[in-house]
Each structure stands twice: as C-alpha cells, then as structure tokens.
Amino acid sequence: MYQINLKEAETQLANLIEQAAGGEEVIITRNDGTAYKIVPICNRVTIPKFGSAKGLIQMSDDFDAPLEDFEEYAP
C-alpha cells in the first residue's frame, strides 16, 4: 500500500496512476483526514480479431499424408 498527501500527489499523479495500474494500492489523503484510493476501473483485455493471423501460418503440402510410425494402426 502506498499512501501520499494530496499536495504531493498533485505533482506525481502520472506516476501514481502507473503504480495503481501495476496492482499497487494507492491512497491519497487530505488534511481533513479523508482518504481516496486510486484503482483501475477495468483491465483492458485484448480480443484477437478474426483473421488477424492470416499469412502467419503455413502448412506443408503433405500435412494430411499418413505417418510412417502409425502404419500398423491404419486399416
């Protein structure tokens, strides 16, 4: 947990946000005793788009050919 005074937090806001994004609990306190916690609203999860790997995967021409090691099991 990281606790900081409001006056100090004003100059370090970008750094405090990065710490909160990294999982650190950041508490900002005011002179009257109230405290506020910086938390990420949601973690952004990237969802791959359909077809985004097009051209990155190549299969050999004999991909469907029977394997020599399994000839005894084939009908």
CHARMM internal coordinates of N, CA and C (Angstrom, degrees):
IC EDIT
DIST 1 N 1 CA 1.4597
DIST 1 CA 1 C 1.5189
ANGL 1 N 1 CA 1 C 107.96
DIST 1 C 2 N 1.3015
ANGL 1 CA 1 C 2 N 115.86
DIHE 1 N 1 CA 1 C 2 N 135.51
DIST 2 N 2 CA 1.4541
ANGL 1 C 2 N 2 CA 122.99
DIHE 1 CA 1 C 2 N 2 CA 179.81
DIST 2 CA 2 C 1.5146
ANGL 2 N 2 CA 2 C 107.77
DIHE 1 C 2 N 2 CA 2 C -117.89
DIST 2 C 3 N 1.3395
ANGL 2 CA 2 C 3 N 117.73
DIHE 2 N 2 CA 2 C 3 N 121.46
DIST 3 N 3 CA 1.4582
ANGL 2 C 3 N 3 CA 121.88
DIHE 2 CA 2 C 3 N 3 CA -178.36
DIST 3 CA 3 C 1.5235
ANGL 3 N 3 CA 3 C 108.41
DIHE 2 C 3 N 3 CA 3 C -117.35
DIST 3 C 4 N 1.3309
ANGL 3 CA 3 C 4 N 115.71
DIHE 3 N 3 CA 3 C 4 N 135.82
DIST 4 N 4 CA 1.4624
ANGL 3 C 4 N 4 CA 120.41
DIHE 3 CA 3 C 4 N 4 CA -175.86
DIST 4 CA 4 C 1.5222
ANGL 4 N 4 CA 4 C 109.63
DIHE 3 C 4 N 4 CA 4 C -144.13
DIST 4 C 5 N 1.3189
ANGL 4 CA 4 C 5 N 116.47
DIHE 4 N 4 CA 4 C 5 N 149.76
DIST 5 N 5 CA 1.4468
ANGL 4 C 5 N 5 CA 123.43
DIHE 4 CA 4 C 5 N 5 CA 178.06
DIST 5 CA 5 C 1.5298
ANGL 5 N 5 CA 5 C 108.80
DIHE 4 C 5 N 5 CA 5 C -75.91
DIST 5 C 6 N 1.3148
ANGL 5 CA 5 C 6 N 117.29
DIHE 5 N 5 CA 5 C 6 N 150.91
DIST 6 N 6 CA 1.4580
ANGL 5 C 6 N 6 CA 122.77
DIHE 5 CA 5 C 6 N 6 CA -177.45
DIST 6 CA 6 C 1.5228
ANGL 6 N 6 CA 6 C 111.96
DIHE 5 C 6 N 6 CA 6 C -58.08
DIST 6 C 7 N 1.3265
ANGL 6 CA 6 C 7 N 118.60
DIHE 6 N 6 CA 6 C 7 N -42.49
DIST 7 N 7 CA 1.4670
ANGL 6 C 7 N 7 CA 121.46
DIHE 6 CA 6 C 7 N 7 CA -179.50
DIST 7 CA 7 C 1.5254
ANGL 7 N 7 CA 7 C 110.68
DIHE 6 C 7 N 7 CA 7 C -61.98
DIST 7 C 8 N 1.3234
ANGL 7 CA 7 C 8 N 117.94
DIHE 7 N 7 CA 7 C 8 N -41.13
DIST 8 N 8 CA 1.4641
ANGL 7 C 8 N 8 CA 121.55
DIHE 7 CA 7 C 8 N 8 CA 178.51
DIST 8 CA 8 C 1.5251
ANGL 8 N 8 CA 8 C 110.39
DIHE 7 C 8 N 8 CA 8 C -70.36
DIST 8 C 9 N 1.3278
ANGL 8 CA 8 C 9 N 116.41
DIHE 8 N 8 CA 8 C 9 N -35.84
DIST 9 N 9 CA 1.4664
ANGL 8 C 9 N 9 CA 121.00
DIHE 8 CA 8 C 9 N 9 CA -178.05
DIST 9 CA 9 C 1.5224
ANGL 9 N 9 CA 9 C 112.06
DIHE 8 C 9 N 9 CA 9 C -66.25
DIST 9 C 10 N 1.3203
ANGL 9 CA 9 C 10 N 117.21
DIHE 9 N 9 CA 9 C 10 N -30.15
DIST 10 N 10 CA 1.4585
ANGL 9 C 10 N 10 CA 120.63
DIHE 9 CA 9 C 10 N 10 CA -179.71
DIST 10 CA 10 C 1.5281
ANGL 10 N 10 CA 10 C 111.48
DIHE 9 C 10 N 10 CA 10 C -59.55
DIST 10 C 11 N 1.3078
ANGL 10 CA 10 C 11 N 117.12
DIHE 10 N 10 CA 10 C 11 N -36.15
DIST 11 N 11 CA 1.4642
ANGL 10 C 11 N 11 CA 120.22
DIHE 10 CA 10 C 11 N 11 CA -177.88
DIST 11 CA 11 C 1.5239
ANGL 11 N 11 CA 11 C 112.73
DIHE 10 C 11 N 11 CA 11 C -87.40
DIST 11 C 12 N 1.3384
ANGL 11 CA 11 C 12 N 117.23
DIHE 11 N 11 CA 11 C 12 N -14.10
DIST 12 N 12 CA 1.4647
ANGL 11 C 12 N 12 CA 121.17
DIHE 11 CA 11 C 12 N 12 CA -175.48
DIST 12 CA 12 C 1.5212
ANGL 12 N 12 CA 12 C 113.02
DIHE 11 C 12 N 12 CA 12 C -119.94
DIST 12 C 13 N 1.3031
ANGL 12 CA 12 C 13 N 118.33
DIHE 12 N 12 CA 12 C 13 N 23.61
DIST 13 N 13 CA 1.4596
ANGL 12 C 13 N 13 CA 121.22
DIHE 12 CA 12 C 13 N 13 CA -172.55
DIST 13 CA 13 C 1.5328
ANGL 13 N 13 CA 13 C 112.79
DIHE 12 C 13 N 13 CA 13 C -58.90
DIST 13 C 14 N 1.3131
ANGL 13 CA 13 C 14 N 117.51
DIHE 13 N 13 CA 13 C 14 N -45.51
DIST 14 N 14 CA 1.4694
ANGL 13 C 14 N 14 CA 120.10
DIHE 13 CA 13 C 14 N 14 CA -178.96
DIST 14 CA 14 C 1.5284
ANGL 14 N 14 CA 14 C 110.55
DIHE 13 C 14 N 14 CA 14 C -60.85
DIST 14 C 15 N 1.3102
ANGL 14 CA 14 C 15 N 117.34
DIHE 14 N 14 CA 14 C 15 N -41.76
DIST 15 N 15 CA 1.4622
ANGL 14 C 15 N 15 CA 121.98
DIHE 14 CA 14 C 15 N 15 CA 178.66
DIST 15 CA 15 C 1.5273
ANGL 15 N 15 CA 15 C 111.17
DIHE 14 C 15 N 15 CA 15 C -65.50
DIST 15 C 16 N 1.3292
ANGL 15 CA 15 C 16 N 117.32
DIHE 15 N 15 CA 15 C 16 N -39.86
DIST 16 N 16 CA 1.4620
ANGL 15 C 16 N 16 CA 121.40
DIHE 15 CA 15 C 16 N 16 CA 179.44
DIST 16 CA 16 C 1.5204
ANGL 16 N 16 CA 16 C 111.32
DIHE 15 C 16 N 16 CA 16 C -66.12
DIST 16 C 17 N 1.3199
ANGL 16 CA 16 C 17 N 116.99
DIHE 16 N 16 CA 16 C 17 N -38.07
DIST 17 N 17 CA 1.4637
ANGL 16 C 17 N 17 CA 120.75
DIHE 16 CA 16 C 17 N 17 CA 178.16
DIST 17 CA 17 C 1.5214
ANGL 17 N 17 CA 17 C 110.39
DIHE 16 C 17 N 17 CA 17 C -65.41
DIST 17 C 18 N 1.3269
ANGL 17 CA 17 C 18 N 117.10
DIHE 17 N 17 CA 17 C 18 N -40.63
DIST 18 N 18 CA 1.4677
ANGL 17 C 18 N 18 CA 120.49
DIHE 17 CA 17 C 18 N 18 CA 177.53
DIST 18 CA 18 C 1.5238
ANGL 18 N 18 CA 18 C 111.21
DIHE 17 C 18 N 18 CA 18 C -62.87
DIST 18 C 19 N 1.3161
ANGL 18 CA 18 C 19 N 116.87
DIHE 18 N 18 CA 18 C 19 N -39.97
DIST 19 N 19 CA 1.4668
ANGL 18 C 19 N 19 CA 120.63
DIHE 18 CA 18 C 19 N 19 CA 177.82
DIST 19 CA 19 C 1.5221
ANGL 19 N 19 CA 19 C 111.07
DIHE 18 C 19 N 19 CA 19 C -63.98
DIST 19 C 20 N 1.3336
ANGL 19 CA 19 C 20 N 116.73
DIHE 19 N 19 CA 19 C 20 N -42.62
DIST 20 N 20 CA 1.4660
ANGL 19 C 20 N 20 CA 120.60
DIHE 19 CA 19 C 20 N 20 CA 178.65
DIST 20 CA 20 C 1.5189
ANGL 20 N 20 CA 20 C 110.41
DIHE 19 C 20 N 20 CA 20 C -65.05
DIST 20 C 21 N 1.3248
ANGL 20 CA 20 C 21 N 117.68
DIHE 20 N 20 CA 20 C 21 N -38.31
DIST 21 N 21 CA 1.4612
ANGL 20 C 21 N 21 CA 121.33
DIHE 20 CA 20 C 21 N 21 CA 178.62
DIST 21 CA 21 C 1.5182
ANGL 21 N 21 CA 21 C 110.85
DIHE 20 C 21 N 21 CA 21 C -65.85
DIST 21 C 22 N 1.3202
ANGL 21 CA 21 C 22 N 117.12
DIHE 21 N 21 CA 21 C 22 N -28.98
DIST 22 N 22 CA 1.4532
ANGL 21 C 22 N 22 CA 121.92
DIHE 21 CA 21 C 22 N 22 CA 178.57
DIST 22 CA 22 C 1.5215
ANGL 22 N 22 CA 22 C 113.83
DIHE 21 C 22 N 22 CA 22 C -82.67
DIST 22 C 23 N 1.3229
ANGL 22 CA 22 C 23 N 117.81
DIHE 22 N 22 CA 22 C 23 N 1.83
DIST 23 N 23 CA 1.4535
ANGL 22 C 23 N 23 CA 120.86
DIHE 22 CA 22 C 23 N 23 CA 176.28
DIST 23 CA 23 C 1.5162
ANGL 23 N 23 CA 23 C 114.71
DIHE 22 C 23 N 23 CA 23 C 103.72
DIST 23 C 24 N 1.3077
ANGL 23 CA 23 C 24 N 118.16
DIHE 23 N 23 CA 23 C 24 N -4.86
DIST 24 N 24 CA 1.4678
ANGL 23 C 24 N 24 CA 121.90
DIHE 23 CA 23 C 24 N 24 CA 178.92
DIST 24 CA 24 C 1.5213
ANGL 24 N 24 CA 24 C 109.57
DIHE 23 C 24 N 24 CA 24 C -75.89
DIST 24 C 25 N 1.3131
ANGL 24 CA 24 C 25 N 116.97
DIHE 24 N 24 CA 24 C 25 N 140.38
DIST 25 N 25 CA 1.4609
ANGL 24 C 25 N 25 CA 121.31
DIHE 24 CA 24 C 25 N 25 CA 176.78
DIST 25 CA 25 C 1.5198
ANGL 25 N 25 CA 25 C 107.72
DIHE 24 C 25 N 25 CA 25 C -85.63
DIST 25 C 26 N 1.3308
ANGL 25 CA 25 C 26 N 117.14
DIHE 25 N 25 CA 25 C 26 N 120.21
DIST 26 N 26 CA 1.4593
ANGL 25 C 26 N 26 CA 122.42
DIHE 25 CA 25 C 26 N 26 CA -176.81
DIST 26 CA 26 C 1.5210
ANGL 26 N 26 CA 26 C 108.72
DIHE 25 C 26 N 26 CA 26 C -114.03
DIST 26 C 27 N 1.3383
ANGL 26 CA 26 C 27 N 116.41
DIHE 26 N 26 CA 26 C 27 N 122.42
DIST 27 N 27 CA 1.4669
ANGL 26 C 27 N 27 CA 123.04
DIHE 26 CA 26 C 27 N 27 CA 179.97
DIST 27 CA 27 C 1.5218
ANGL 27 N 27 CA 27 C 108.18
DIHE 26 C 27 N 27 CA 27 C -114.98
DIST 27 C 28 N 1.3385
ANGL 27 CA 27 C 28 N 116.61
DIHE 27 N 27 CA 27 C 28 N 128.81
DIST 28 N 28 CA 1.4611
ANGL 27 C 28 N 28 CA 122.36
DIHE 27 CA 27 C 28 N 28 CA 175.41
DIST 28 CA 28 C 1.5174
ANGL 28 N 28 CA 28 C 107.40
DIHE 27 C 28 N 28 CA 28 C -109.89
DIST 28 C 29 N 1.3391
ANGL 28 CA 28 C 29 N 116.50
DIHE 28 N 28 CA 28 C 29 N 127.03
DIST 29 N 29 CA 1.4647
ANGL 28 C 29 N 29 CA 120.88
DIHE 28 CA 28 C 29 N 29 CA -178.35
DIST 29 CA 29 C 1.5291
ANGL 29 N 29 CA 29 C 110.06
DIHE 28 C 29 N 29 CA 29 C -112.50
DIST 29 C 30 N 1.3200
ANGL 29 CA 29 C 30 N 114.89
DIHE 29 N 29 CA 29 C 30 N 145.85
DIST 30 N 30 CA 1.4567
ANGL 29 C 30 N 30 CA 120.91
DIHE 29 CA 29 C 30 N 30 CA 175.00
DIST 30 CA 30 C 1.5187
ANGL 30 N 30 CA 30 C 109.17
DIHE 29 C 30 N 30 CA 30 C -101.92
DIST 30 C 31 N 1.3299
ANGL 30 CA 30 C 31 N 116.20
DIHE 30 N 30 CA 30 C 31 N 169.33
DIST 31 N 31 CA 1.4704
ANGL 30 C 31 N 31 CA 121.06
DIHE 30 CA 30 C 31 N 31 CA -179.14
DIST 31 CA 31 C 1.5215
ANGL 31 N 31 CA 31 C 112.62
DIHE 30 C 31 N 31 CA 31 C -65.62
DIST 31 C 32 N 1.3362
ANGL 31 CA 31 C 32 N 118.45
DIHE 31 N 31 CA 31 C 32 N -25.71
DIST 32 N 32 CA 1.4585
ANGL 31 C 32 N 32 CA 120.58
DIHE 31 CA 31 C 32 N 32 CA -179.28
DIST 32 CA 32 C 1.5315
ANGL 32 N 32 CA 32 C 112.67
DIHE 31 C 32 N 32 CA 32 C -83.22
DIST 32 C 33 N 1.3418
ANGL 32 CA 32 C 33 N 117.36
DIHE 32 N 32 CA 32 C 33 N 1.31
DIST 33 N 33 CA 1.4609
ANGL 32 C 33 N 33 CA 120.65
DIHE 32 CA 32 C 33 N 33 CA 175.71
DIST 33 CA 33 C 1.5151
ANGL 33 N 33 CA 33 C 114.81
DIHE 32 C 33 N 33 CA 33 C 99.66
DIST 33 C 34 N 1.3238
ANGL 33 CA 33 C 34 N 118.16
DIHE 33 N 33 CA 33 C 34 N -10.87
DIST 34 N 34 CA 1.4568
ANGL 33 C 34 N 34 CA 118.95
DIHE 33 CA 33 C 34 N 34 CA 178.27
DIST 34 CA 34 C 1.5280
ANGL 34 N 34 CA 34 C 109.99
DIHE 33 C 34 N 34 CA 34 C -73.38
DIST 34 C 35 N 1.3185
ANGL 34 CA 34 C 35 N 114.53
DIHE 34 N 34 CA 34 C 35 N 149.62
DIST 35 N 35 CA 1.4637
ANGL 34 C 35 N 35 CA 119.90
DIHE 34 CA 34 C 35 N 35 CA -177.53
DIST 35 CA 35 C 1.5234
ANGL 35 N 35 CA 35 C 109.56
DIHE 34 C 35 N 35 CA 35 C -131.11
DIST 35 C 36 N 1.3096
ANGL 35 CA 35 C 36 N 115.17
DIHE 35 N 35 CA 35 C 36 N 149.13
DIST 36 N 36 CA 1.4604
ANGL 35 C 36 N 36 CA 122.42
DIHE 35 CA 35 C 36 N 36 CA -179.42
DIST 36 CA 36 C 1.5140
ANGL 36 N 36 CA 36 C 108.78
DIHE 35 C 36 N 36 CA 36 C -133.69
DIST 36 C 37 N 1.3196
ANGL 36 CA 36 C 37 N 115.90
DIHE 36 N 36 CA 36 C 37 N 141.68
DIST 37 N 37 CA 1.4531
ANGL 36 C 37 N 37 CA 120.68
DIHE 36 CA 36 C 37 N 37 CA -178.83
DIST 37 CA 37 C 1.5210
ANGL 37 N 37 CA 37 C 109.56
DIHE 36 C 37 N 37 CA 37 C -109.91
DIST 37 C 38 N 1.3377
ANGL 37 CA 37 C 38 N 116.27
DIHE 37 N 37 CA 37 C 38 N 135.12
DIST 38 N 38 CA 1.4616
ANGL 37 C 38 N 38 CA 121.71
DIHE 37 CA 37 C 38 N 38 CA 175.04
DIST 38 CA 38 C 1.5202
ANGL 38 N 38 CA 38 C 107.16
DIHE 37 C 38 N 38 CA 38 C -92.47
DIST 38 C 39 N 1.3305
ANGL 38 CA 38 C 39 N 115.90
DIHE 38 N 38 CA 38 C 39 N 120.90
DIST 39 N 39 CA 1.4694
ANGL 38 C 39 N 39 CA 121.11
DIHE 38 CA 38 C 39 N 39 CA 177.95
DIST 39 CA 39 C 1.5250
ANGL 39 N 39 CA 39 C 108.62
DIHE 38 C 39 N 39 CA 39 C -134.91
DIST 39 C 40 N 1.3189
ANGL 39 CA 39 C 40 N 117.36
DIHE 39 N 39 CA 39 C 40 N 146.40
DIST 40 N 40 CA 1.4613
ANGL 39 C 40 N 40 CA 118.52
DIHE 39 CA 39 C 40 N 40 CA 174.92
DIST 40 CA 40 C 1.5248
ANGL 40 N 40 CA 40 C 109.76
DIHE 39 C 40 N 40 CA 40 C -69.26
DIST 40 C 41 N 1.3228
ANGL 40 CA 40 C 41 N 117.64
DIHE 40 N 40 CA 40 C 41 N 140.39
DIST 41 N 41 CA 1.4626
ANGL 40 C 41 N 41 CA 121.58
DIHE 40 CA 40 C 41 N 41 CA -179.43
DIST 41 CA 41 C 1.5216
ANGL 41 N 41 CA 41 C 110.25
DIHE 40 C 41 N 41 CA 41 C -69.79
DIST 41 C 42 N 1.3193
ANGL 41 CA 41 C 42 N 117.23
DIHE 41 N 41 CA 41 C 42 N -47.60
DIST 42 N 42 CA 1.4526
ANGL 41 C 42 N 42 CA 120.25
DIHE 41 CA 41 C 42 N 42 CA 176.66
DIST 42 CA 42 C 1.5178
ANGL 42 N 42 CA 42 C 108.46
DIHE 41 C 42 N 42 CA 42 C -153.78
DIST 42 C 43 N 1.3132
ANGL 42 CA 42 C 43 N 114.68
DIHE 42 N 42 CA 42 C 43 N 149.46
DIST 43 N 43 CA 1.4539
ANGL 42 C 43 N 43 CA 119.24
DIHE 42 CA 42 C 43 N 43 CA 175.55
DIST 43 CA 43 C 1.5161
ANGL 43 N 43 CA 43 C 108.02
DIHE 42 C 43 N 43 CA 43 C -84.82
DIST 43 C 44 N 1.2800
ANGL 43 CA 43 C 44 N 116.21
DIHE 43 N 43 CA 43 C 44 N 128.55
DIST 44 N 44 CA 1.4627
ANGL 43 C 44 N 44 CA 120.47
DIHE 43 CA 43 C 44 N 44 CA -178.91
DIST 44 CA 44 C 1.5219
ANGL 44 N 44 CA 44 C 109.00
DIHE 43 C 44 N 44 CA 44 C -79.12
DIST 44 C 45 N 1.3090
ANGL 44 CA 44 C 45 N 114.88
DIHE 44 N 44 CA 44 C 45 N 119.49
DIST 45 N 45 CA 1.4537
ANGL 44 C 45 N 45 CA 121.37
DIHE 44 CA 44 C 45 N 45 CA 178.57
DIST 45 CA 45 C 1.5167
ANGL 45 N 45 CA 45 C 107.50
DIHE 44 C 45 N 45 CA 45 C -107.21
DIST 45 C 46 N 1.3182
ANGL 45 CA 45 C 46 N 115.10
DIHE 45 N 45 CA 45 C 46 N 121.84
DIST 46 N 46 CA 1.4503
ANGL 45 C 46 N 46 CA 117.82
DIHE 45 CA 45 C 46 N 46 CA -179.78
DIST 46 CA 46 C 1.5235
ANGL 46 N 46 CA 46 C 109.79
DIHE 45 C 46 N 46 CA 46 C -82.03
DIST 46 C 47 N 1.3008
ANGL 46 CA 46 C 47 N 115.52
DIHE 46 N 46 CA 46 C 47 N 133.42
DIST 47 N 47 CA 1.4616
ANGL 46 C 47 N 47 CA 122.22
DIHE 46 CA 46 C 47 N 47 CA 178.67
DIST 47 CA 47 C 1.5239
ANGL 47 N 47 CA 47 C 106.83
DIHE 46 C 47 N 47 CA 47 C -108.97
DIST 47 C 48 N 1.3258
ANGL 47 CA 47 C 48 N 117.27
DIHE 47 N 47 CA 47 C 48 N 121.99
DIST 48 N 48 CA 1.4552
ANGL 47 C 48 N 48 CA 118.06
DIHE 47 CA 47 C 48 N 48 CA -179.09
DIST 48 CA 48 C 1.5257
ANGL 48 N 48 CA 48 C 111.25
DIHE 47 C 48 N 48 CA 48 C -65.41
DIST 48 C 49 N 1.3095
ANGL 48 CA 48 C 49 N 115.76
DIHE 48 N 48 CA 48 C 49 N 143.69
DIST 49 N 49 CA 1.4559
ANGL 48 C 49 N 49 CA 120.62
DIHE 48 CA 48 C 49 N 49 CA 179.07
DIST 49 CA 49 C 1.5192
ANGL 49 N 49 CA 49 C 109.53
DIHE 48 C 49 N 49 CA 49 C -86.78
DIST 49 C 50 N 1.3197
ANGL 49 CA 49 C 50 N 115.54
DIHE 49 N 49 CA 49 C 50 N 144.70
DIST 50 N 50 CA 1.4497
ANGL 49 C 50 N 50 CA 121.45
DIHE 49 CA 49 C 50 N 50 CA 179.65
DIST 50 CA 50 C 1.5254
ANGL 50 N 50 CA 50 C 109.30
DIHE 49 C 50 N 50 CA 50 C -59.89
DIST 50 C 51 N 1.3149
ANGL 50 CA 50 C 51 N 115.74
DIHE 50 N 50 CA 50 C 51 N 128.10
DIST 51 N 51 CA 1.4590
ANGL 50 C 51 N 51 CA 120.99
DIHE 50 CA 50 C 51 N 51 CA 178.70
DIST 51 CA 51 C 1.5088
ANGL 51 N 51 CA 51 C 114.47
DIHE 50 C 51 N 51 CA 51 C 87.44
DIST 51 C 52 N 1.3450
ANGL 51 CA 51 C 52 N 118.17
DIHE 51 N 51 CA 51 C 52 N 4.95
DIST 52 N 52 CA 1.4595
ANGL 51 C 52 N 52 CA 119.98
DIHE 51 CA 51 C 52 N 52 CA -177.11
DIST 52 CA 52 C 1.5284
ANGL 52 N 52 CA 52 C 112.74
DIHE 51 C 52 N 52 CA 52 C -70.30
DIST 52 C 53 N 1.3312
ANGL 52 CA 52 C 53 N 118.92
DIHE 52 N 52 CA 52 C 53 N -17.09
DIST 53 N 53 CA 1.4632
ANGL 52 C 53 N 53 CA 122.00
DIHE 52 CA 52 C 53 N 53 CA 179.62
DIST 53 CA 53 C 1.5278
ANGL 53 N 53 CA 53 C 111.74
DIHE 52 C 53 N 53 CA 53 C -99.89
DIST 53 C 54 N 1.3186
ANGL 53 CA 53 C 54 N 116.45
DIHE 53 N 53 CA 53 C 54 N 12.31
DIST 54 N 54 CA 1.4632
ANGL 53 C 54 N 54 CA 120.14
DIHE 53 CA 53 C 54 N 54 CA -177.56
DIST 54 CA 54 C 1.5270
ANGL 54 N 54 CA 54 C 109.52
DIHE 53 C 54 N 54 CA 54 C -58.73
DIST 54 C 55 N 1.3355
ANGL 54 CA 54 C 55 N 114.64
DIHE 54 N 54 CA 54 C 55 N 130.24
DIST 55 N 55 CA 1.4537
ANGL 54 C 55 N 55 CA 120.62
DIHE 54 CA 54 C 55 N 55 CA 179.35
DIST 55 CA 55 C 1.5195
ANGL 55 N 55 CA 55 C 114.49
DIHE 54 C 55 N 55 CA 55 C 87.76
DIST 55 C 56 N 1.3301
ANGL 55 CA 55 C 56 N 117.90
DIHE 55 N 55 CA 55 C 56 N -7.57
DIST 56 N 56 CA 1.4546
ANGL 55 C 56 N 56 CA 120.77
DIHE 55 CA 55 C 56 N 56 CA -178.84
DIST 56 CA 56 C 1.5261
ANGL 56 N 56 CA 56 C 112.58
DIHE 55 C 56 N 56 CA 56 C -91.25
DIST 56 C 57 N 1.3228
ANGL 56 CA 56 C 57 N 116.70
DIHE 56 N 56 CA 56 C 57 N -18.71
DIST 57 N 57 CA 1.4635
ANGL 56 C 57 N 57 CA 121.21
DIHE 56 CA 56 C 57 N 57 CA -177.15
DIST 57 CA 57 C 1.5197
ANGL 57 N 57 CA 57 C 108.90
DIHE 56 C 57 N 57 CA 57 C -113.91
DIST 57 C 58 N 1.3273
ANGL 57 CA 57 C 58 N 115.47
DIHE 57 N 57 CA 57 C 58 N 132.23
DIST 58 N 58 CA 1.4596
ANGL 57 C 58 N 58 CA 120.45
DIHE 57 CA 57 C 58 N 58 CA 177.83
DIST 58 CA 58 C 1.5188
ANGL 58 N 58 CA 58 C 108.65
DIHE 57 C 58 N 58 CA 58 C -127.72
DIST 58 C 59 N 1.3275
ANGL 58 CA 58 C 59 N 116.35
DIHE 58 N 58 CA 58 C 59 N 138.75
DIST 59 N 59 CA 1.4630
ANGL 58 C 59 N 59 CA 121.76
DIHE 58 CA 58 C 59 N 59 CA 177.00
DIST 59 CA 59 C 1.5208
ANGL 59 N 59 CA 59 C 108.50
DIHE 58 C 59 N 59 CA 59 C -114.12
DIST 59 C 60 N 1.3027
ANGL 59 CA 59 C 60 N 114.70
DIHE 59 N 59 CA 59 C 60 N 143.69
DIST 60 N 60 CA 1.4594
ANGL 59 C 60 N 60 CA 118.54
DIHE 59 CA 59 C 60 N 60 CA 178.63
DIST 60 CA 60 C 1.5267
ANGL 60 N 60 CA 60 C 110.04
DIHE 59 C 60 N 60 CA 60 C -73.25
DIST 60 C 61 N 1.3167
ANGL 60 CA 60 C 61 N 115.69
DIHE 60 N 60 CA 60 C 61 N 159.57
DIST 61 N 61 CA 1.4704
ANGL 60 C 61 N 61 CA 120.40
DIHE 60 CA 60 C 61 N 61 CA -177.84
DIST 61 CA 61 C 1.5189
ANGL 61 N 61 CA 61 C 112.33
DIHE 60 C 61 N 61 CA 61 C -64.86
DIST 61 C 62 N 1.3294
ANGL 61 CA 61 C 62 N 118.31
DIHE 61 N 61 CA 61 C 62 N -28.55
DIST 62 N 62 CA 1.4660
ANGL 61 C 62 N 62 CA 121.20
DIHE 61 CA 61 C 62 N 62 CA -178.08
DIST 62 CA 62 C 1.5349
ANGL 62 N 62 CA 62 C 112.05
DIHE 61 C 62 N 62 CA 62 C -96.38
DIST 62 C 63 N 1.3225
ANGL 62 CA 62 C 63 N 117.33
DIHE 62 N 62 CA 62 C 63 N 26.90
DIST 63 N 63 CA 1.4695
ANGL 62 C 63 N 63 CA 121.41
DIHE 62 CA 62 C 63 N 63 CA -178.80
DIST 63 CA 63 C 1.5311
ANGL 63 N 63 CA 63 C 112.07
DIHE 62 C 63 N 63 CA 63 C -57.34
DIST 63 C 64 N 1.3315
ANGL 63 CA 63 C 64 N 117.84
DIHE 63 N 63 CA 63 C 64 N -40.49
DIST 64 N 64 CA 1.4620
ANGL 63 C 64 N 64 CA 122.07
DIHE 63 CA 63 C 64 N 64 CA -177.53
DIST 64 CA 64 C 1.5271
ANGL 64 N 64 CA 64 C 113.37
DIHE 63 C 64 N 64 CA 64 C -88.70
DIST 64 C 65 N 1.2996
ANGL 64 CA 64 C 65 N 118.23
DIHE 64 N 64 CA 64 C 65 N -0.11
DIST 65 N 65 CA 1.4675
ANGL 64 C 65 N 65 CA 121.08
DIHE 64 CA 64 C 65 N 65 CA -178.28
DIST 65 CA 65 C 1.5377
ANGL 65 N 65 CA 65 C 109.69
DIHE 64 C 65 N 65 CA 65 C -69.44
DIST 65 C 66 N 1.3292
ANGL 65 CA 65 C 66 N 117.58
DIHE 65 N 65 CA 65 C 66 N 145.24
DIST 66 N 66 CA 1.4639
ANGL 65 C 66 N 66 CA 120.16
DIHE 65 CA 65 C 66 N 66 CA 179.62
DIST 66 CA 66 C 1.5352
ANGL 66 N 66 CA 66 C 110.95
DIHE 65 C 66 N 66 CA 66 C -64.29
DIST 66 C 67 N 1.2991
ANGL 66 CA 66 C 67 N 115.73
DIHE 66 N 66 CA 66 C 67 N 146.50
DIST 67 N 67 CA 1.4608
ANGL 66 C 67 N 67 CA 121.42
DIHE 66 CA 66 C 67 N 67 CA 179.37
DIST 67 CA 67 C 1.5238
ANGL 67 N 67 CA 67 C 109.89
DIHE 66 C 67 N 67 CA 67 C -85.77
DIST 67 C 68 N 1.3187
ANGL 67 CA 67 C 68 N 116.50
DIHE 67 N 67 CA 67 C 68 N 140.60
DIST 68 N 68 CA 1.4535
ANGL 67 C 68 N 68 CA 121.07
DIHE 67 CA 67 C 68 N 68 CA -178.19
DIST 68 CA 68 C 1.5366
ANGL 68 N 68 CA 68 C 111.71
DIHE 67 C 68 N 68 CA 68 C -63.94
DIST 68 C 69 N 1.3017
ANGL 68 CA 68 C 69 N 117.23
DIHE 68 N 68 CA 68 C 69 N -33.86
DIST 69 N 69 CA 1.4750
ANGL 68 C 69 N 69 CA 121.13
DIHE 68 CA 68 C 69 N 69 CA -178.34
DIST 69 CA 69 C 1.5168
ANGL 69 N 69 CA 69 C 112.59
DIHE 68 C 69 N 69 CA 69 C -66.87
DIST 69 C 70 N 1.3138
ANGL 69 CA 69 C 70 N 118.79
DIHE 69 N 69 CA 69 C 70 N -20.75
DIST 70 N 70 CA 1.4458
ANGL 69 C 70 N 70 CA 121.80
DIHE 69 CA 69 C 70 N 70 CA -176.20
DIST 70 CA 70 C 1.5220
ANGL 70 N 70 CA 70 C 113.59
DIHE 69 C 70 N 70 CA 70 C -109.09
DIST 70 C 71 N 1.3050
ANGL 70 CA 70 C 71 N 117.65
DIHE 70 N 70 CA 70 C 71 N 14.18
DIST 71 N 71 CA 1.4828
ANGL 70 C 71 N 71 CA 121.02
DIHE 70 CA 70 C 71 N 71 CA -179.24
DIST 71 CA 71 C 1.5138
ANGL 71 N 71 CA 71 C 112.40
DIHE 70 C 71 N 71 CA 71 C -59.71
DIST 71 C 72 N 1.3172
ANGL 71 CA 71 C 72 N 117.69
DIHE 71 N 71 CA 71 C 72 N -36.08
DIST 72 N 72 CA 1.4720
ANGL 71 C 72 N 72 CA 119.62
DIHE 71 CA 71 C 72 N 72 CA -178.50
DIST 72 CA 72 C 1.5280
ANGL 72 N 72 CA 72 C 112.58
DIHE 71 C 72 N 72 CA 72 C -69.04
DIST 72 C 73 N 1.3262
ANGL 72 CA 72 C 73 N 118.32
DIHE 72 N 72 CA 72 C 73 N -20.77
DIST 73 N 73 CA 1.4573
ANGL 72 C 73 N 73 CA 121.94
DIHE 72 CA 72 C 73 N 73 CA -180.00
DIST 73 CA 73 C 1.5297
ANGL 73 N 73 CA 73 C 112.17
DIHE 72 C 73 N 73 CA 73 C -91.95
DIST 73 C 74 N 1.3193
ANGL 73 CA 73 C 74 N 117.98
DIHE 73 N 73 CA 73 C 74 N -14.82
DIST 74 N 74 CA 1.4701
ANGL 73 C 74 N 74 CA 121.74
DIHE 73 CA 73 C 74 N 74 CA -177.73
DIST 74 CA 74 C 1.5081
ANGL 74 N 74 CA 74 C 110.55
DIHE 73 C 74 N 74 CA 74 C -76.18
DIST 74 C 75 N 1.3252
ANGL 74 CA 74 C 75 N 117.72
DIHE 74 N 74 CA 74 C 75 N 147.52
DIST 75 N 75 CA 1.4601
ANGL 74 C 75 N 75 CA 120.70
DIHE 74 CA 74 C 75 N 75 CA 179.78
DIST 75 CA 75 C 1.5163
ANGL 75 N 75 CA 75 C 112.56
DIHE 74 C 75 N 75 CA 75 C -72.36
END
COOR INIT
IC SEED 1 N 1 CA 1 C
IC BUILD
